[in-house]
Amino acid sequence: MTTSSEHANPSAQAEPAGLNLQTDEARATVAEIKAGNEALKEADLAAEAQAEVATEQAKQLAQVTEEVLEELKEMKEGANPAGSTGTKAP
């Protein structure tokens, strides 16, 4: 006859050696995956920060380019008299 305590906690029985090794390997694999995930999170944050810097630099470059183009346009208009197309008559 079995007692109720034998049925209540079946995990209390000794695990076979092979199962214990598999459990240890699984735990090690989980630890590796967690470490990899953490490294990926850190890399993601670093990439995001770099992207923000690159975006800001691109905005500044676009603004400076626009200013230079405007200055060139003004210089060209100043070099040509009003109504002149810049071409010579034959």
N, CA, C and O atoms as CSV, one atom per row, in Angstrom:
chain,resi,resn,atom,element,x,y,z
A,1,MET,N,N,0.829,-1.172,0.000
A,1,MET,CA,C,0.000,0.000,0.000
A,1,MET,C,C,0.876,1.239,0.000
A,1,MET,O,O,1.887,1.283,0.701
A,2,THR,N,N,0.499,2.251,-0.782
A,2,THR,CA,C,1.291,3.479,-0.856
A,2,THR,C,C,0.676,4.513,0.055
A,2,THR,O,O,-0.533,4.533,0.288
A,3,THR,N,N,1.529,5.362,0.559
A,3,THR,CA,C,1.043,6.420,1.438
A,3,THR,C,C,0.784,7.662,0.614
A,3,THR,O,O,1.266,7.783,-0.513
A,4,SER,N,N,0.027,8.580,1.174
A,4,SER,CA,C,-0.306,9.810,0.453
A,4,SER,C,C,0.921,10.672,0.223
A,4,SER,O,O,0.945,11.434,-0.743
A,5,SER,N,N,1.927,10.588,1.054
A,5,SER,CA,C,3.125,11.404,0.885
A,5,SER,C,C,3.926,10.949,-0.326
A,5,SER,O,O,4.637,11.766,-0.912
A,6,GLU,N,N,3.846,9.708,-0.721
A,6,GLU,CA,C,4.557,9.218,-1.893
A,6,GLU,C,C,3.939,9.775,-3.178
A,6,GLU,O,O,4.651,10.033,-4.149
A,7,HIS,N,N,2.623,9.959,-3.183
A,7,HIS,CA,C,1.947,10.496,-4.360
A,7,HIS,C,C,1.953,12.026,-4.378
A,7,HIS,O,O,1.824,12.626,-5.446
A,8,ALA,N,N,2.095,12.642,-3.259
A,8,ALA,CA,C,1.984,14.090,-3.168
A,8,ALA,C,C,3.165,14.802,-3.821
A,8,ALA,O,O,2.978,15.873,-4.399
A,9,ASN,N,N,4.349,14.255,-3.749
A,9,ASN,CA,C,5.531,14.935,-4.275
A,9,ASN,C,C,6.370,13.957,-5.095
A,9,ASN,O,O,7.345,13.402,-4.587
A,10,PRO,N,N,5.998,13.740,-6.365
A,10,PRO,CA,C,6.769,12.799,-7.161
A,10,PRO,C,C,8.160,13.328,-7.506
A,10,PRO,O,O,9.045,12.532,-7.819
A,11,SER,N,N,8.384,14.633,-7.461
A,11,SER,CA,C,9.700,15.184,-7.786
A,11,SER,C,C,10.696,14.936,-6.669
A,11,SER,O,O,11.892,15.160,-6.856
A,12,ALA,N,N,10.241,14.483,-5.526
A,12,ALA,CA,C,11.131,14.216,-4.413
A,12,ALA,C,C,11.962,12.973,-4.669
A,12,ALA,O,O,12.954,12.736,-3.979
A,13,GLN,N,N,11.570,12.181,-5.646
A,13,GLN,CA,C,12.341,10.994,-5.981
A,13,GLN,C,C,13.646,11.412,-6.646
A,13,GLN,O,O,13.721,12.469,-7.272
A,14,ALA,N,N,14.651,10.595,-6.511
A,14,ALA,CA,C,15.959,10.899,-7.097
A,14,ALA,C,C,15.857,10.911,-8.623
A,14,ALA,O,O,15.210,10.050,-9.219
A,15,GLU,N,N,16.512,11.910,-9.253
A,15,GLU,CA,C,16.519,12.014,-10.709
A,15,GLU,C,C,17.600,11.093,-11.268
A,15,GLU,O,O,18.649,10.921,-10.647
A,16,PRO,N,N,17.356,10.511,-12.412
A,16,PRO,CA,C,18.419,9.732,-13.046
A,16,PRO,C,C,19.584,10.650,-13.413
A,16,PRO,O,O,19.381,11.837,-13.666
A,17,ALA,N,N,20.769,10.121,-13.441
A,17,ALA,CA,C,21.969,10.930,-13.693
A,17,ALA,C,C,21.897,11.634,-15.041
A,17,ALA,O,O,22.290,12.797,-15.137
A,18,GLY,N,N,21.413,10.975,-16.074
A,18,GLY,CA,C,21.315,11.582,-17.398
A,18,GLY,C,C,20.395,12.780,-17.418
A,18,GLY,O,O,20.677,13.775,-18.087
A,19,LEU,N,N,19.290,12.692,-16.683
A,19,LEU,CA,C,18.341,13.799,-16.624
A,19,LEU,C,C,18.956,14.994,-15.919
A,19,LEU,O,O,18.721,16.138,-16.308
A,20,ASN,N,N,19.734,14.736,-14.892
A,20,ASN,CA,C,20.390,15.813,-14.160
A,20,ASN,C,C,21.392,16.532,-15.062
A,20,ASN,O,O,21.485,17.758,-15.016
A,21,LEU,N,N,22.142,15.792,-15.879
A,21,LEU,CA,C,23.086,16.405,-16.804
A,21,LEU,C,C,22.360,17.256,-17.831
A,21,LEU,O,O,22.823,18.342,-18.180
A,22,GLN,N,N,21.228,16.771,-18.315
A,22,GLN,CA,C,20.448,17.538,-19.279
A,22,GLN,C,C,19.950,18.833,-18.646
A,22,GLN,O,O,19.946,19.885,-19.286
A,23,THR,N,N,19.538,18.750,-17.411
A,23,THR,CA,C,19.055,19.940,-16.702
A,23,THR,C,C,20.187,20.950,-16.537
A,23,THR,O,O,19.982,22.149,-16.728
A,24,ASP,N,N,21.374,20.474,-16.186
A,24,ASP,CA,C,22.520,21.376,-16.048
A,24,ASP,C,C,22.871,22.020,-17.388
A,24,ASP,O,O,23.187,23.208,-17.450
A,25,GLU,N,N,22.814,21.228,-18.455
A,25,GLU,CA,C,23.107,21.768,-19.781
A,25,GLU,C,C,22.053,22.802,-20.182
A,25,GLU,O,O,22.379,23.838,-20.760
A,26,ALA,N,N,20.801,22.513,-19.872
A,26,ALA,CA,C,19.721,23.446,-20.190
A,26,ALA,C,C,19.907,24.747,-19.424
A,26,ALA,O,O,19.705,25.829,-19.976
A,27,ARG,N,N,20.285,24.648,-18.171
A,27,ARG,CA,C,20.519,25.862,-17.382
A,27,ARG,C,C,21.678,26.673,-17.953
A,27,ARG,O,O,21.621,27.901,-18.013
A,28,ALA,N,N,22.725,25.974,-18.369
A,28,ALA,CA,C,23.865,26.670,-18.956
A,28,ALA,C,C,23.456,27.338,-20.270
A,28,ALA,O,O,23.874,28.460,-20.558
A,29,THR,N,N,22.642,26.649,-21.058
A,29,THR,CA,C,22.169,27.222,-22.320
A,29,THR,C,C,21.315,28.456,-22.059
A,29,THR,O,O,21.456,29.469,-22.744
A,30,VAL,N,N,20.441,28.372,-21.083
A,30,VAL,CA,C,19.600,29.517,-20.722
A,30,VAL,C,C,20.467,30.687,-20.279
A,30,VAL,O,O,20.203,31.829,-20.654
A,31,ALA,N,N,21.489,30.418,-19.493
A,31,ALA,CA,C,22.384,31.481,-19.032
A,31,ALA,C,C,23.100,32.127,-20.215
A,31,ALA,O,O,23.255,33.348,-20.255
A,32,GLU,N,N,23.539,31.312,-21.181
A,32,GLU,CA,C,24.200,31.852,-22.364
A,32,GLU,C,C,23.240,32.723,-23.175
A,32,GLU,O,O,23.612,33.797,-23.647
A,33,ILE,N,N,22.017,32.255,-23.328
A,33,ILE,CA,C,21.024,33.011,-24.089
A,33,ILE,C,C,20.723,34.335,-23.398
A,33,ILE,O,O,20.620,35.371,-24.054
A,34,LYS,N,N,20.583,34.303,-22.086
A,34,LYS,CA,C,20.323,35.542,-21.350
A,34,LYS,C,C,21.483,36.517,-21.497
A,34,LYS,O,O,21.268,37.718,-21.662
A,35,ALA,N,N,22.709,36.009,-21.438
A,35,ALA,CA,C,23.880,36.878,-21.598
A,35,ALA,C,C,23.911,37.453,-23.008
A,35,ALA,O,O,24.221,38.629,-23.200
A,36,GLY,N,N,23.588,36.620,-23.991
A,36,GLY,CA,C,23.533,37.101,-25.372
A,36,GLY,C,C,22.469,38.169,-25.555
A,36,GLY,O,O,22.696,39.174,-26.230
A,37,ASN,N,N,21.317,37.951,-24.957
A,37,ASN,CA,C,20.234,38.937,-25.044
A,37,ASN,C,C,20.642,40.256,-24.410
A,37,ASN,O,O,20.333,41.324,-24.939
A,38,GLU,N,N,21.317,40.188,-23.305
A,38,GLU,CA,C,21.768,41.408,-22.630
A,38,GLU,C,C,22.772,42.154,-23.498
A,38,GLU,O,O,22.724,43.380,-23.592
A,39,ALA,N,N,23.683,41.417,-24.132
A,39,ALA,CA,C,24.654,42.046,-25.023
A,39,ALA,C,C,23.945,42.692,-26.209
A,39,ALA,O,O,24.326,43.779,-26.642
A,40,LEU,N,N,22.924,42.036,-26.731
A,40,LEU,CA,C,22.161,42.603,-27.841
A,40,LEU,C,C,21.431,43.873,-27.423
A,40,LEU,O,O,21.353,44.828,-28.196
A,41,LYS,N,N,20.901,43.889,-26.214
A,41,LYS,CA,C,20.224,45.091,-25.717
A,41,LYS,C,C,21.204,46.260,-25.625
A,41,LYS,O,O,20.884,47.387,-26.003
A,42,GLU,N,N,22.400,45.972,-25.116
A,42,GLU,CA,C,23.408,47.026,-25.002
A,42,GLU,C,C,23.828,47.527,-26.376
A,42,GLU,O,O,23.990,48.730,-26.580
A,43,ALA,N,N,24.002,46.610,-27.314
A,43,ALA,CA,C,24.369,46.997,-28.678
A,43,ALA,C,C,23.250,47.811,-29.321
A,43,ALA,O,O,23.513,48.758,-30.061
A,44,ASP,N,N,22.009,47.442,-29.040
A,44,ASP,CA,C,20.861,48.164,-29.578
A,44,ASP,C,C,20.837,49.600,-29.051
A,44,ASP,O,O,20.596,50.539,-29.809
A,45,LEU,N,N,21.085,49.763,-27.768
A,45,LEU,CA,C,21.112,51.115,-27.182
A,45,LEU,C,C,22.239,51.948,-27.778
A,45,LEU,O,O,22.056,53.134,-28.055
A,46,ALA,N,N,23.399,51.337,-27.975
A,46,ALA,CA,C,24.527,52.053,-28.557
A,46,ALA,C,C,24.213,52.448,-29.999
A,46,ALA,O,O,24.512,53.567,-30.418
A,47,ALA,N,N,23.615,51.539,-30.749
A,47,ALA,CA,C,23.266,51.839,-32.147
A,47,ALA,C,C,22.218,52.937,-32.220
A,47,ALA,O,O,22.262,53.791,-33.105
A,48,GLU,N,N,21.289,52.911,-31.297
A,48,GLU,CA,C,20.256,53.949,-31.269
A,48,GLU,C,C,20.872,55.321,-30.990
A,48,GLU,O,O,20.495,56.316,-31.608
A,49,ALA,N,N,21.814,55.362,-30.064
A,49,ALA,CA,C,22.488,56.631,-29.751
A,49,ALA,C,C,23.277,57.121,-30.963
A,49,ALA,O,O,23.270,58.314,-31.269
A,50,GLN,N,N,23.955,56.208,-31.650
A,50,GLN,CA,C,24.707,56.595,-32.846
A,50,GLN,C,C,23.768,57.091,-33.940
A,50,GLN,O,O,24.088,58.038,-34.658
A,51,ALA,N,N,22.628,56.458,-34.063
A,51,ALA,CA,C,21.655,56.879,-35.080
A,51,ALA,C,C,21.140,58.288,-34.787
A,51,ALA,O,O,20.947,59.088,-35.703
A,52,GLU,N,N,20.923,58.580,-33.523
A,52,GLU,CA,C,20.466,59.919,-33.158
A,52,GLU,C,C,21.522,60.965,-33.502
A,52,GLU,O,O,21.191,62.042,-33.998
A,53,VAL,N,N,22.780,60.655,-33.244
A,53,VAL,CA,C,23.870,61.576,-33.564
A,53,VAL,C,C,23.956,61.765,-35.075
A,53,VAL,O,O,24.095,62.890,-35.555
A,54,ALA,N,N,23.875,60.671,-35.821
A,54,ALA,CA,C,23.943,60.749,-37.285
A,54,ALA,C,C,22.775,61.558,-37.844
A,54,ALA,O,O,22.948,62.324,-38.792
A,55,THR,N,N,21.600,61.392,-37.267
A,55,THR,CA,C,20.430,62.144,-37.706
A,55,THR,C,C,20.631,63.635,-37.470
A,55,THR,O,O,20.317,64.452,-38.335
A,56,GLU,N,N,21.141,63.980,-36.325
A,56,GLU,CA,C,21.388,65.388,-36.015
A,56,GLU,C,C,22.434,65.971,-36.955
A,56,GLU,O,O,22.288,67.098,-37.429
A,57,GLN,N,N,23.488,65.209,-37.225
A,57,GLN,CA,C,24.521,65.683,-38.146
A,57,GLN,C,C,23.952,65.863,-39.553
A,57,GLN,O,O,24.300,66.819,-40.246
A,58,ALA,N,N,23.092,64.960,-39.969
A,58,ALA,CA,C,22.472,65.066,-41.296
A,58,ALA,C,C,21.599,66.316,-41.380
A,58,ALA,O,O,21.593,67.004,-42.401
A,59,LYS,N,N,20.872,66.606,-40.321
A,59,LYS,CA,C,20.044,67.814,-40.300
A,59,LYS,C,C,20.916,69.068,-40.403
A,59,LYS,O,O,20.596,70.001,-41.140
A,60,GLN,N,N,22.011,69.075,-39.661
A,60,GLN,CA,C,22.918,70.228,-39.700
A,60,GLN,C,C,23.530,70.381,-41.096
A,60,GLN,O,O,23.637,71.493,-41.612
A,61,LEU,N,N,23.926,69.265,-41.697
A,61,LEU,CA,C,24.504,69.311,-43.035
A,61,LEU,C,C,23.479,69.826,-44.049
A,61,LEU,O,O,23.813,70.627,-44.922
A,62,ALA,N,N,22.261,69.373,-43.933
A,62,ALA,CA,C,21.207,69.835,-44.843
A,62,ALA,C,C,20.981,71.334,-44.679
A,62,ALA,O,O,20.788,72.046,-45.665
A,63,GLN,N,N,21.004,71.813,-43.443
A,63,GLN,CA,C,20.800,73.241,-43.192
A,63,GLN,C,C,21.947,74.063,-43.776
A,63,GLN,O,O,21.709,75.087,-44.416
A,64,VAL,N,N,23.160,73.633,-43.567
A,64,VAL,CA,C,24.326,74.359,-44.094
A,64,VAL,C,C,24.304,74.334,-45.617
A,64,VAL,O,O,24.593,75.344,-46.258
A,65,THR,N,N,23.966,73.195,-46.195
A,65,THR,CA,C,23.889,73.088,-47.658
A,65,THR,C,C,22.855,74.050,-48.209
A,65,THR,O,O,23.091,74.713,-49.219
A,66,GLU,N,N,21.723,74.126,-47.556
A,66,GLU,CA,C,20.666,75.047,-47.986
A,66,GLU,C,C,21.145,76.499,-47.918
A,66,GLU,O,O,20.873,77.293,-48.819
A,67,GLU,N,N,21.858,76.835,-46.845
A,67,GLU,CA,C,22.377,78.196,-46.694
A,67,GLU,C,C,23.394,78.526,-47.785
A,67,GLU,O,O,23.378,79.622,-48.344
A,68,VAL,N,N,24.280,77.570,-48.085
A,68,VAL,CA,C,25.288,77.793,-49.126
A,68,VAL,C,C,24.618,77.962,-50.486
A,68,VAL,O,O,24.996,78.842,-51.259
A,69,LEU,N,N,23.630,77.127,-50.780
A,69,LEU,CA,C,22.912,77.255,-52.051
A,69,LEU,C,C,22.214,78.601,-52.160
A,69,LEU,O,O,22.194,79.209,-53.231
A,70,GLU,N,N,21.652,79.061,-51.073
A,70,GLU,CA,C,20.983,80.368,-51.068
A,70,GLU,C,C,21.999,81.480,-51.317
A,70,GLU,O,O,21.726,82.416,-52.070
A,71,GLU,N,N,23.166,81.379,-50.688
A,71,GLU,CA,C,24.205,82.388,-50.905
A,71,GLU,C,C,24.687,82.368,-52.350
A,71,GLU,O,O,24.898,83.426,-52.943
A,72,LEU,N,N,24.864,81.190,-52.923
A,72,LEU,CA,C,25.287,81.083,-54.322
A,72,LEU,C,C,24.243,81.691,-55.253
A,72,LEU,O,O,24.582,82.367,-56.225
A,73,LYS,N,N,22.990,81.448,-54.951
A,73,LYS,CA,C,21.897,82.007,-55.756
A,73,LYS,C,C,21.924,83.533,-55.683
A,73,LYS,O,O,21.753,84.209,-56.697
A,74,GLU,N,N,22.138,84.071,-54.485
A,74,GLU,CA,C,22.194,85.521,-54.306
A,74,GLU,C,C,23.399,86.104,-55.037
A,74,GLU,O,O,23.310,87.178,-55.632
A,75,MET,N,N,24.531,85.392,-54.989
A,75,MET,CA,C,25.727,85.865,-55.677
A,75,MET,C,C,25.499,85.866,-57.193
A,75,MET,O,O,25.915,86.799,-57.881
A,76,LYS,N,N,24.852,84.843,-57.704
A,76,LYS,CA,C,24.579,84.753,-59.133
A,76,LYS,C,C,23.638,85.876,-59.559
A,76,LYS,O,O,23.843,86.499,-60.601
A,77,GLU,N,N,22.611,86.133,-58.760
A,77,GLU,CA,C,21.671,87.213,-59.065
A,77,GLU,C,C,22.364,88.567,-59.004
A,77,GLU,O,O,22.032,89.459,-59.783
A,78,GLY,N,N,23.301,88.736,-58.114
A,78,GLY,CA,C,24.042,89.984,-57.985
A,78,GLY,C,C,25.002,90.190,-59.145
A,78,GLY,O,O,25.272,91.329,-59.525
A,79,ALA,N,N,25.517,89.120,-59.710
A,79,ALA,CA,C,26.456,89.212,-60.824
A,79,ALA,C,C,25.742,89.514,-62.130
A,79,ALA,O,O,26.335,90.120,-63.023
A,80,ASN,N,N,24.498,89.112,-62.265
A,80,ASN,CA,C,23.706,89.347,-63.472
A,80,ASN,C,C,22.768,90.520,-63.233
A,80,ASN,O,O,22.032,90.531,-62.246
A,81,PRO,N,N,22.784,91.526,-64.140
A,81,PRO,CA,C,21.840,92.626,-63.986
A,81,PRO,C,C,20.408,92.123,-64.123
A,81,PRO,O,O,20.172,91.083,-64.740
A,82,ALA,N,N,19.478,92.832,-63.570
A,82,ALA,CA,C,18.058,92.449,-63.626
A,82,ALA,C,C,17.614,92.285,-65.069
A,82,ALA,O,O,17.910,93.134,-65.909
A,83,GLY,N,N,16.918,91.220,-65.360
A,83,GLY,CA,C,16.430,90.963,-66.707
A,83,GLY,C,C,17.456,90.302,-67.605
A,83,GLY,O,O,17.114,89.863,-68.703
A,84,SER,N,N,18.685,90.219,-67.177
A,84,SER,CA,C,19.721,89.582,-67.987
A,84,SER,C,C,19.669,88.086,-67.776
A,84,SER,O,O,19.530,87.607,-66.650
A,85,THR,N,N,19.781,87.359,-68.861
A,85,THR,CA,C,19.741,85.904,-68.790
A,85,THR,C,C,21.137,85.326,-68.670
A,85,THR,O,O,21.311,84.125,-68.468
A,86,GLY,N,N,22.121,86.185,-68.795
A,86,GLY,CA,C,23.485,85.713,-68.693
A,86,GLY,C,C,24.043,85.270,-70.035
A,86,GLY,O,O,25.165,84.768,-70.091
A,87,THR,N,N,23.308,85.437,-71.096
A,87,THR,CA,C,23.811,85.068,-72.411
A,87,THR,C,C,24.146,86.328,-73.189
A,87,THR,O,O,23.516,87.365,-72.983
A,88,LYS,N,N,25.123,86.258,-74.072
A,88,LYS,CA,C,25.525,87.412,-74.870
A,88,LYS,C,C,24.742,87.439,-76.178
A,88,LYS,O,O,24.409,86.399,-76.746
A,89,ALA,N,N,24.458,88.645,-76.637
A,89,ALA,CA,C,23.775,88.814,-77.936
A,89,ALA,C,C,24.794,88.634,-79.036
A,89,ALA,O,O,25.952,89.010,-78.854
A,90,PRO,N,N,24.410,88.067,-80.185
A,90,PRO,CA,C,25.373,87.852,-81.290
A,90,PRO,C,C,25.808,89.096,-81.950
A,90,PRO,O,O,26.609,89.052,-82.884
